[in-house]
Amino acid sequence: MKIVFMGTPEFAACFLKHLKESDFAEVVGVVTQPDRPAGRGRVLTPPPVKSLALEYGLPVLQPVDLKAPEFEEELRAFGADLFVVVAYSILPKNILGVAKFGAVNVHGSMLPKYRGAAPVQRAIADGLPATGVTVFRLDEKMDHGPILAQRVIPIDHQDTTASLLEKMVVPGCDALDDAINQLVTGTEKDLTQDHAQASGAPKLKKEEGLIDFNLPARVIHNRIRAFNPWPGGYGKLGGRMVYLRVTDVVGVGECKAPAGVGALTVGAVAFKDKRFFVGTGEGLLEVIEIQAEGKKPMPVADFMRGIQNHEGLAFC
């Protein structure tokens, strides 16, 4: 089967690699976002999918306007049987009809739950014990088309968005193989989504990373994990903006703080036995790593060595 792959981030590149190394797919072209400035030097940088595609010697398209007639013409020239889309963009109606079997999308949730740009982040932030990956036929609406294959994926209480995306690759590739096999053999399940059960997963905003320590510790813990790697969970401590990496919630039954660390007011900090705790609206939050703005992440003990007076230290 001739496939044009469409995707941008590292997560998508994993699926391109899988297809390229499979014995049933011939990847004839790749579509990805334009190069963007990145890093402190704002150097123009290709997306991970483009970098991998060039390693394979595959032709790459980076359209700015998906509705442009010339983009449709370039796609038709590939003679593809199927478009495989992973973390790319909503395709316009005219593009969906170009390939023989249309387009399928790999989405990081158990659709119809968490339709949108940030399904993995939203599932972690909501404290779900599990999520999944869905391969479905693309139509004109966001994450709306009939389902071909799904796989359930557990969410560990320490999972971040980065780690959960890694866990999704293998079952996601398996689901993609399942879906493609259905199309090849004419055995499509084409399960219409229960649209009444749909929920949204809108794109993250930078300000969502600002920690409200009035929330329960468990909620903060989930949100910090969800916002790793971006936008991060952050707050102002001792006049400096810092980003936090958490290990667990303490003081609410899961684990206990050392002797001498009692109840803390909201945002108040305690540093005891090289362990760092913050008071919340319910329970304590234990932090294992802190990154001051513009600096590298460091263990809490190293960070606290740079603070002479711990008395009265608090997030504000």
C-alpha positions as CSV (number, residue, x, y, z in Angstrom):
1,M,0.0,0.0,0.0
2,K,1.4,3.4,-1.0
3,I,1.2,5.8,2.0
4,V,1.8,9.5,2.4
5,F,2.6,10.2,6.0
6,M,1.6,13.5,7.6
7,G,2.9,14.5,11.0
8,T,5.2,16.9,12.9
9,P,6.6,16.1,16.4
10,E,8.8,13.3,17.7
11,F,5.7,11.2,18.6
12,A,4.7,11.3,15.0
13,A,8.2,10.4,13.8
14,C,7.9,7.1,15.7
15,F,5.0,6.1,13.5
16,L,6.8,7.1,10.3
17,K,9.7,4.9,11.4
18,H,7.3,2.0,12.0
19,L,5.7,2.4,8.6
20,K,9.0,2.7,6.8
21,E,10.3,-0.5,8.4
22,S,7.1,-2.5,7.8
23,D,6.7,-5.0,5.0
24,F,3.2,-3.9,4.0
25,A,3.6,-0.2,3.5
26,E,5.5,1.9,0.9
27,V,5.9,5.4,2.2
28,V,6.0,7.5,-0.9
29,G,6.0,11.0,0.6
30,V,5.8,13.0,3.8
31,V,3.9,16.2,4.7
32,T,4.9,18.2,7.8
33,Q,4.8,21.7,9.2
34,P,7.2,24.4,8.0
35,D,10.6,24.8,9.8
36,R,10.3,27.0,12.9
37,P,12.8,29.1,14.9
38,A,13.8,27.1,18.0
39,G,16.1,27.5,21.0
40,R,17.7,30.6,22.5
41,G,19.2,31.5,19.2
42,R,15.9,31.1,17.4
43,V,17.6,29.0,14.8
44,L,15.3,27.8,12.0
45,T,14.8,24.1,12.8
46,P,13.1,21.3,10.9
47,P,10.4,19.3,12.7
48,P,11.4,15.8,13.8
49,V,9.3,14.2,11.1
50,K,11.1,16.1,8.4
51,S,14.5,15.2,9.8
52,L,13.6,11.5,9.8
53,A,12.1,11.7,6.3
54,L,15.3,13.2,4.9
55,E,17.3,10.4,6.5
56,Y,15.2,8.0,4.6
57,G,15.5,10.0,1.4
58,L,11.8,10.6,1.2
59,P,10.3,13.7,-0.6
60,V,8.9,16.2,1.9
61,L,6.1,18.8,1.5
62,Q,5.8,21.7,4.0
63,P,2.7,23.6,2.9
64,V,1.7,26.8,4.6
65,D,-1.8,26.6,3.2
66,L,-3.5,23.2,3.0
67,K,-6.2,24.5,0.8
68,A,-3.9,25.8,-1.9
69,P,-4.5,24.1,-5.3
70,E,-0.8,23.5,-5.8
71,F,-0.7,21.4,-2.6
72,E,-3.5,19.2,-3.8
73,E,-1.7,18.7,-7.1
74,E,1.6,17.7,-5.3
75,L,-0.3,15.2,-3.2
76,R,-2.0,13.7,-6.3
77,A,1.4,13.2,-7.9
78,F,2.3,10.7,-5.2
79,G,-0.5,8.3,-6.3
80,A,-1.1,7.4,-2.6
81,D,-3.6,4.7,-1.5
82,L,-3.8,6.2,2.0
83,F,-2.8,9.2,4.1
84,V,-1.7,8.4,7.6
85,V,-1.9,11.4,9.9
86,V,-0.3,11.7,13.3
87,A,-0.3,15.0,15.2
88,Y,-0.6,17.2,12.1
89,S,-3.6,19.3,11.1
90,I,-7.2,19.1,10.2
91,L,-7.3,18.2,6.4
92,P,-9.7,20.2,4.2
93,K,-12.4,18.3,2.3
94,N,-10.7,18.3,-1.0
95,I,-7.6,16.7,0.4
96,L,-9.5,13.9,2.1
97,G,-10.6,12.6,-1.3
98,V,-7.2,12.5,-3.0
99,A,-6.1,9.0,-1.7
100,K,-7.9,5.8,-2.7
101,F,-8.7,4.9,1.0
102,G,-8.9,8.5,2.2
103,A,-7.0,9.3,5.5
104,V,-6.7,7.7,8.9
105,N,-5.6,9.5,12.0
106,V,-3.8,8.2,15.1
107,H,-5.2,10.0,18.1
108,G,-4.0,9.8,21.8
109,S,-7.3,9.1,23.5
110,M,-10.2,6.7,23.6
111,L,-12.5,8.6,21.2
112,P,-15.0,10.2,21.5
113,K,-13.4,11.3,24.7
114,Y,-10.8,14.1,24.5
115,R,-11.2,15.4,21.0
116,G,-8.7,18.1,20.3
117,A,-5.0,19.1,20.3
118,A,-4.1,18.0,23.9
119,P,-5.8,14.7,24.7
120,V,-2.8,13.2,26.6
121,Q,-2.3,16.3,28.7
122,R,-6.0,16.6,29.6
123,A,-6.3,12.9,30.5
124,I,-3.4,13.2,33.0
125,A,-4.6,16.5,34.4
126,D,-8.0,15.0,35.0
127,G,-6.5,12.2,37.0
128,L,-7.7,9.3,34.8
129,P,-6.3,5.8,35.6
130,A,-6.2,5.0,31.9
131,T,-6.6,6.5,28.4
132,G,-5.9,5.0,25.0
133,V,-5.1,5.4,21.3
134,T,-7.6,5.5,18.5
135,V,-7.2,5.1,14.8
136,F,-10.1,6.5,12.9
137,R,-11.1,7.7,9.5
138,L,-10.7,11.4,9.0
139,D,-13.7,13.5,8.0
140,E,-14.3,17.2,7.9
141,K,-14.8,17.6,11.7
142,M,-12.2,17.4,14.4
143,D,-11.6,13.8,15.7
144,H,-15.1,12.9,14.5
145,G,-14.9,10.1,12.0
146,P,-15.6,6.4,12.4
147,I,-13.3,4.3,14.5
148,L,-11.2,1.5,13.0
149,A,-9.1,0.4,16.0
150,Q,-8.5,1.3,19.7
151,R,-6.0,0.2,22.4
152,V,-6.3,1.0,26.1
153,I,-3.3,2.4,27.9
154,P,-3.0,2.7,31.7
155,I,-1.8,5.9,33.2
156,D,0.7,5.4,36.1
157,H,0.5,7.9,38.9
158,Q,4.0,9.1,38.0
159,D,3.4,9.4,34.3
160,T,4.0,12.7,32.6
161,T,2.9,13.7,29.1
162,A,6.3,12.8,27.8
163,S,6.3,9.3,29.4
164,L,2.7,8.5,28.4
165,L,3.4,9.5,24.8
166,E,6.3,7.0,24.8
167,K,4.0,4.3,26.2
168,M,1.5,5.0,23.4
169,V,3.9,4.3,20.5
170,V,3.9,0.5,20.5
171,P,0.1,0.0,21.0
172,G,-0.5,2.9,18.7
173,C,1.5,1.2,15.9
174,D,-0.3,-2.0,16.6
175,A,-3.7,-0.3,16.2
176,L,-2.5,1.4,13.0
177,D,-1.4,-1.9,11.5
178,D,-4.9,-3.3,12.5
179,A,-6.6,-0.4,10.8
180,I,-4.5,-0.6,7.6
181,N,-5.1,-4.4,7.4
182,Q,-8.9,-3.8,7.6
183,L,-8.7,-1.4,4.7
184,V,-6.5,-3.7,2.6
185,T,-8.8,-6.8,3.2
186,G,-12.1,-4.9,3.1
187,T,-13.0,-5.8,6.6
188,E,-13.4,-2.3,8.0
189,K,-15.2,-2.1,11.4
190,D,-16.0,1.6,10.8
191,L,-17.6,2.1,14.3
192,T,-19.5,5.4,14.4
193,Q,-18.5,7.4,17.4
194,D,-21.1,8.1,20.1
195,H,-21.0,11.8,19.6
196,A,-23.2,12.4,22.7
197,Q,-20.2,11.1,24.8
198,A,-17.7,13.5,23.2
199,S,-15.5,15.7,25.3
200,G,-12.9,18.3,24.4
201,A,-9.1,18.5,24.8
202,P,-8.2,22.1,23.8
203,K,-4.7,23.2,23.1
204,L,-2.7,24.1,26.2
205,K,-2.0,27.7,27.1
206,K,1.2,28.9,28.8
207,E,-0.8,30.4,31.7
208,E,-2.3,27.0,32.6
209,G,1.1,26.0,34.0
210,L,0.9,28.6,36.9
211,I,0.2,26.5,40.0
212,D,-2.7,27.5,42.3
213,F,-1.6,26.0,45.6
214,N,-5.2,26.5,46.9
215,L,-6.1,23.4,44.9
216,P,-5.7,19.9,46.5
217,A,-2.3,18.4,46.3
218,R,-3.5,15.5,44.2
219,V,-4.9,17.9,41.6
220,I,-1.7,20.0,41.5
221,H,0.3,16.7,41.2
222,N,-1.8,15.7,38.2
223,R,-1.5,19.1,36.5
224,I,2.3,19.3,36.9
225,R,2.7,15.9,35.4
226,A,0.3,16.8,32.6
227,F,2.2,20.0,31.8
228,N,5.6,18.2,31.5
229,P,7.3,19.1,29.2
230,W,5.2,22.1,28.3
231,P,4.2,24.6,29.7
232,G,5.6,23.2,32.9
233,G,4.2,23.6,36.4
234,Y,5.6,26.9,37.8
235,G,5.2,29.5,40.5
236,K,7.2,32.3,42.2
237,L,9.4,31.3,45.1
238,G,11.6,33.8,47.0
239,G,11.1,36.3,44.2
240,R,12.1,33.9,41.4
241,M,10.0,32.0,38.9
242,V,10.6,28.3,39.3
243,Y,9.4,25.1,37.6
244,L,8.6,22.1,39.7
245,R,9.0,18.3,39.2
246,V,6.9,16.3,41.7
247,T,7.3,12.8,43.0
248,D,4.1,12.3,44.9
249,V,1.4,13.7,47.1
250,V,2.1,13.4,50.8
251,G,0.0,13.9,53.9
252,V,-3.2,12.6,52.3
253,G,-2.7,8.9,52.8
254,E,-0.3,7.9,50.0
255,C,3.0,8.6,51.9
256,K,4.1,10.5,55.0
257,A,6.3,13.6,55.5
258,P,9.3,13.3,57.9
259,A,8.8,14.1,61.6
260,G,8.9,17.8,62.2
261,V,7.0,18.7,59.0
262,G,3.4,19.3,60.1
263,A,0.5,21.1,58.5
264,L,1.6,23.8,56.1
265,T,-0.4,26.8,55.1
266,V,-1.2,27.2,51.4
267,G,2.1,27.8,49.4
268,A,4.3,27.6,52.5
269,V,7.5,25.6,52.1
270,A,9.3,23.1,54.4
271,F,12.7,21.6,53.8
272,K,13.5,18.6,56.0
273,D,16.0,15.7,55.6
274,K,16.7,16.9,52.1
275,R,13.1,16.7,51.2
276,F,11.0,19.6,50.0
277,F,7.3,20.1,50.8
278,V,4.7,22.7,49.9
279,G,1.4,23.3,51.6
280,T,-1.8,23.1,49.4
281,G,-5.5,23.3,49.9
282,E,-5.5,19.7,50.9
283,G,-2.4,17.7,51.8
284,L,1.2,18.4,51.0
285,L,3.0,18.2,47.7
286,E,6.6,16.8,47.6
287,V,8.9,18.3,45.0
288,I,12.0,16.5,43.9
289,E,13.4,18.9,41.3
290,I,13.3,22.6,40.8
291,Q,14.3,24.6,37.7
292,A,14.8,28.4,38.2
293,E,13.9,30.3,35.1
294,G,16.8,30.4,32.7
295,K,18.7,27.7,34.6
296,K,19.0,23.9,34.4
297,P,16.8,21.6,36.5
298,M,18.4,20.6,39.8
299,P,17.6,18.4,42.8
300,V,15.8,20.3,45.6
301,A,18.8,19.8,48.0
302,D,21.1,21.6,45.5
303,F,18.5,24.4,45.0
304,M,18.0,25.0,48.7
305,R,21.8,25.3,49.3
306,G,21.6,28.5,47.4
307,I,19.0,29.9,49.8
308,Q,20.5,31.2,53.0
309,N,17.2,31.7,55.0
310,H,14.5,29.1,54.7
311,E,12.3,30.7,57.4
312,G,9.0,31.9,56.0
313,L,9.8,30.7,52.4
314,A,6.6,30.4,50.4
315,F,5.2,30.5,47.0
316,C,3.3,33.7,46.1
